[in-house]
Amino acid sequence: MALALDLAATVGHDGHGGIADSFADDAGVTAWLHRTAPQVTELVGHPVDLPGPASVRPALIDLRVVVRNLFARAIRPAPPTKVEIADPLEPGTALQRLNRIADQLGTPQLTWPDDDPAPAVTWSARTSDPVLLLTGAVARSTIDFLTGPDLARLRACPAARCVRYFLQTDPRQTWCSPACGNRERVNRHYRKRTT
């Protein structure tokens, strides 16, 4: 999964009409950092030694707002979810913030170790700040995602109360998960019986 989509998925419905935020506590931030470390390492070109989750959380939440607003723009005419409505950004502002964050990762460099048959791209960072390297990698992933082939499969789950984005794996797929599909079928059945 792209880092951008993984970051956007750190908010979801809580099952009671509210929003569950994986970044609400240190354990959630730590779990996300651990899960995405291989992708960050691949993008940056080396492991990033991050400070504690409390130091990383504000930058990740700020970037998540940018990413989710750009996702909402990308899938128009679908309405934005209540997460984006609560934290709206003008498209130009979101783009400027994303590009400024991605710029911290620097410029691409071709590397080709002697013992490797194929070359690779790493980034020559403009900073040594580990938080800026992390957010730069996620922002770069967002740029790659929004300009790549997976953008055509990006969807916002239309289920009531759901705020997730997902990649459609089948043309008939409507919801982000079977649970959302089941909930919507139950809601439809209930509405039919009460009208």
N, C-alpha and C positions, 0 to 999 in steps of 0.2 A: 504494500500500500504506500502511496506517495506520502511523504512527510506532511504535505499540506492537508491532505484528506484526513490523515491521522490526527493532526492538530484540530481540525474542524470538528472531528468526532469526539472531542473531549467534553462536549456538552450534549445532553440528551434529555428526553423527558423523564420525569421521576415517577411516572405512573399515577400521579395524583393531580395533574394539571400544571405542575411546576417544572422547573428546569433543574436537572442534576448536573453539577459541574465537577468533573474529575480533578480539576485543579483547586478545589475548595480546601484541600489540606495537603500537607507535605507528602503524605503517603501516595496520593494520586499523582503529584508532580514527579516524585521519584520513580513510580511505576512507568510513567510515560517516558521519562528520560532513559530508563533502563531498556524499555522496549524499542526505542528509536535510536539508541546509541550506534548500532551498526550502520544505519542509513546516514547518520550525521558524520560518522567516521569516513564513510565512503565519499561523501560530498566534500568534506573539508580536506581529506587526504591523510588525516591522523586523528587519533582519539582526542577528544576535547575534555580536559579536566575541569569540570564545572564546580562552582561553589554550591552551597546548600540549596535545597529547593525553594526556600523563602526568598533567596536572591534572584532566582531564575523566574519565579512565578509571574511577577508584574510584566516582564518583557514578553513572556509567552502569551499571557492574556491579551496584551496590547496587539500582538501579531495575530492572534486568533480573531480578534474583531476585524482586522483588515482582511484576512483570508476569507472569513465567512461573508463579509460584505461583497467581496469580489466574486465569490461563488454565487451569491444571490443575483448579482448582475449577469453572470455568465449563463444562468438558466432561465432568464426572463423568457416568457411572460409569467412564469410561475411566481406567486407572491413570495416576498421574503418571509422567513420564519419570524416568530416573536423575538428571537435572539437578536436578529438584525434590526427589527423594528425598535427594540429597546436601546440599541446602540448604533444608530444609522451613521453612515459616512457618505459624503458626496463621492461619486466615482473618481474624480480627479484627486481628491484627498487620499483615498485608499491607494490609488496607484502611486502617488508620490511617497507615501509612507512605506509601501512595499519595496519600491525601488531604492529608497534610502537605506532600508534595512538590508536588502540583498547586496548593496554595494559594499557592505562591510566584509563580505566574503572575498572581494577583490576581483582578480582577473583569472581566466582559465589558463592553465599551464599544461603542456604535454609532458608526461613523464613516461619513461620506458626503461625500467630496470633491466640490467644485463641478463638476469635469469628468467625474464618474463617474455613470452613470445609476442605479446600484444602491448601496444601503448595504452596509457590511461590518461584521463584528465583529472587534475587536481586544481585547487584554487590557491592563488597567491594572495593571502589575506591582507587586508589593509589595517588589521588590528590584531592584537594578541589577547584581547579581552574574551574569555571563554563564553560569556553570555552573548556577546555580539557575534561570535563565530557560530554559536548554536542558532540564534535567530536568523543570521545571514544564510545559513544552510537551509533552514525551513523556508525562508523567503525565496531563495533560489529554486527550491523544490516547487514552490507555488508558481513561479514564472514558468518553469518547465511543464508543470501540469496544465496551466491555463493556455499554453501554446502547443500542447502535445495532443496525441490522438485520443487520450482518455477523456478529454473535455466533452466530447460528443456523448459520452455515457454518464456524465454527471447529472444526478437528479436530487431533488429535495423530496423527502418522504411526505406524501400528502395526508398521512394519517393524522387524525385529530391529536393535538398536543405534541406530536413528534417534531423535533427540530433538527433531525439528522440529514446530512448529505450522504449519498452513496453512489457507487458506480453500478449502473445497470448491467447485469451479466446475461440477461435474456430479454428479448424484445417484449415479452409479456410481463416482466417484472415491474410491479408498480410501487411496492413498499420496500423500505430498507431491510425489513426482517419479517419472518413469518408471524411473529407476535403482533406487529403493527397490522399486517393483513388480517389476522384473526380478529383483532380489536375492531377494525373497520367493518368487517362482515357482521360482527355482533351488533355494532352500532346501527348499521343499515337495517338489520332484522328488527331491532327494537323500534326504530323510527317507523317502519312499515306497520308494526303491530299497534302503535299508539296513534296512528293517523286514520 
